[in-house]
């Protein structure tokens, strides 16, 4: 999986995340943390 591309979202778009991506990012998950880094 590649990182999310947020450049395609309109300016001021509402982005809703489930808790899993937040946990992956905060815990530096080896496989998924990089994918969800862009929103943070």
C-alpha positions in Angstrom: 0.0 0.0 0.0 1.2 3.5 -0.8 0.6 6.6 1.4 -2.7 8.3 1.0 -2.8 11.1 -1.6 -4.6 14.0 0.0 -3.8 16.4 -2.9 -7.0 15.3 -4.7 -9.2 16.4 -1.8 -10.9 19.8 -2.2 -9.7 22.5 0.1 -11.4 22.4 3.5 -12.8 18.9 2.8 -14.0 17.0 5.8 -11.8 13.9 6.4 -13.2 11.3 8.7 -10.9 8.5 10.0 -11.7 5.3 11.9 -9.6 4.7 15.0 -7.4 2.0 13.4 -5.4 4.5 11.2 -4.8 6.7 14.2 -3.6 3.8 16.3 -1.3 2.6 13.4 0.2 6.0 13.2 0.6 6.6 17.0 2.1 3.1 17.5 4.4 3.4 14.4 3.0 0.2 13.0 5.6 -1.4 10.7 3.3 -2.0 7.8 0.6 0.7 8.0 2.0 3.8 9.8 3.5 5.3 6.7 0.3 4.9 4.7 -1.7 7.0 7.2 1.0 9.7 8.0 -0.3 12.3 5.5 -3.4 13.4 7.5 -1.3 13.9 10.6 
